[in-house]
Amino acid sequence: MEDKVLYFGYGANRDPRMMVAITGNENLVGRPGVLIGYKLCVQRLDQIPDPARTKIRASGWLDTFESYTIREALEGEVHGIIWELTPQERELVRDWELIDFGWQRDIYTVAFTEDGQALDIQTEGLRKGQEIDREVDGENYETWLEPPEDFERIAIKAREEYFARQKEGSSMRLERQG
């Protein structure tokens, strides 16, 4: 698996439709996995720190927006999908999760496959000091807290904006070099 990042997707990010919307790759490979030592939680929009909250509102989400996140907990486990991503696809997920806007933080840990294989994975979760609305069962939970069509539409737009920023940044670097 050269040049692949193993990413643990939970909530909507465990659904192939969502990951295609985020990455643009219709041929992603994933398998069921479990993250031990974490609890699945729900955050309301008013619990998400700025500037991430402002960006979420600007993307078209309503004030009733809720999203899954995870936090460390000795007795917890969260079920999801372990996706094989390219480094660029992982960056697209990071961008979608507004990590650089202060919402989530990168997590590097281990997830387990159904046959017990331990794999080094990347994911994202709650930053210290953030509030949650509630904990939910990390095994039996609804994939979507918002309509899937809204997630897909907004994720596709976010991906297009990401590539536009990358292209703009490349053009600016070329101009400075010239």
N, C-alpha and C positions, 0 to 999 in steps of 0.2 A: 504494500500500500504506500508506495513512494509518493511524496507530496500530498498526502491525505491527512486531514484533521478529523479526528473522531469527535463528533459533536453530539451531546445529549439533548434532544429536544423533548420538552414537556409541554403540557397545555396544547395550544394550537400548533406549536412547532413539532408536535409528534405526528401531525397529519401531513401526508404527502402533498395535498393541494396547497397547504400553507407554505411548505418548504419550496415548492416550485414557484410560487408567487414571490417569495423572498429572493431566491437564487437565480431563477430563470432556467434551471436545469430540470428537464422532465425525466431524466434518467438517474435520479439519485438512488443510492443503495442505502438501505437502513434495516436494522433488526431490533426487535424488542430488547429493552434493557431496564435495569433497576438501579437507581441511585440510592445508596444506603447512607444514613446519617443526615438526611435532609427531610424537611416537611414542606408540603405543597401549601401555599398560602394565596390569598387573594388580596390585592390592593385596589382601593378606589382611586379615582383620578385625584381627589384632594389629598391623598397620601403620597403621591408621586412628587418628588422634589422638582423645583424649577432648575434649569430651563427645560427639562424633559417634559414637564406638564404643559408648558406653553407650546412646545413643538407638537405634542399629542393633540391639543385643541386645534392648532393650525392645520393639522392633517385631516380634520373633519370629524373627529370623535366627539360625541356628546358628553355632557357633564356626568352622565350616568355610567361612563366607561369604567370597566373593571378588567383587571389582568392578573394572570397567575404569576407568581414568583416563588422562589424557594429560599429557605433559610436553614442553617445548620441546626440539627436536633438529633441527639443520640439515639432516640427511639424511632426516628423517622425513616420512611422510604418513599420514593417517588418513581412511578412507572412511566416510561416514555420510549423513545426510539433513539438508537445510536446510529447517527447518520455519518456516512463517509463524505466529507466535503473537501474541496480544494481550499487552499489558503484564501483565495479571493471570495469564495462562497462563504467562508467563515467570517470574513470582513463584512460581507453583506448582512449576515445575521447579526453581527455586533452593531452595525449601523441601524438595523431595524429595531433592535432592543435598546437603542439610545444609550449605550454604555458610555460613550464620550460626552453625553449630555447629562451624566450624573444619575441616571435612573437605576441601572443595574450595575453589577460589577462582574468582571471575569472570574470564573471559578475553574480551577484545574484540579481534577480529582479522579476517582476511579468509579466506573459503573460496571455492572455485571450483566452478562448475557443470560439467556434462559438456561443454558447448560453450565452456568457458573464461572465462565471465563471472565477474569478481571481485565478491563481495558482502561487505559489512560484516556480520559475524555476532557473536553472543554464544554462549558455551559455558562450560564449567567444566573445571578440571583441577587437577593436583597443586599443592599449596602448597610453597613452598621448605622444604627440610629433611625432607620426608616420604620414607619408604622405599617401594620397590616390591618385589614378588616376582619379576616378570619382564616383559620386553618381548615383545609379540606382533606378528605381521604385521598392519599397519594396513589392508590391503586385503582379505585373505582370513581372516576370523576369525568365530568362532561369535558370534551375537548375544547369546545367553543364557549366563551363567556359573552361574546358579541356575535352578531351574524357573520357566518363564514364569508359571505359575499363582500361585506365591508372590509374584513381582514384582507382578503385577496386584492381588492381594488386599491386599498391604501398601501399594501406591501409592494404591488407592482409600481405604483407611483414613486414610492420611496427608493426602489431599485433604480428607476430611471433617473431620479435626482442624484443618487449616489454616483452613477456613471457620468452624469453631466459635470458633477464637481470634480471627478477624477480627470476628465478630459480638460476642463478649465484649468486645473492645477498643472497638467502636463503642458498645456499651451503657454502658461505663464512661465514655467521653468525654461522652456525652449526660447522664449523671448528674452529672458535674462541672460541665457547663454550666448545668444546671437549678438 
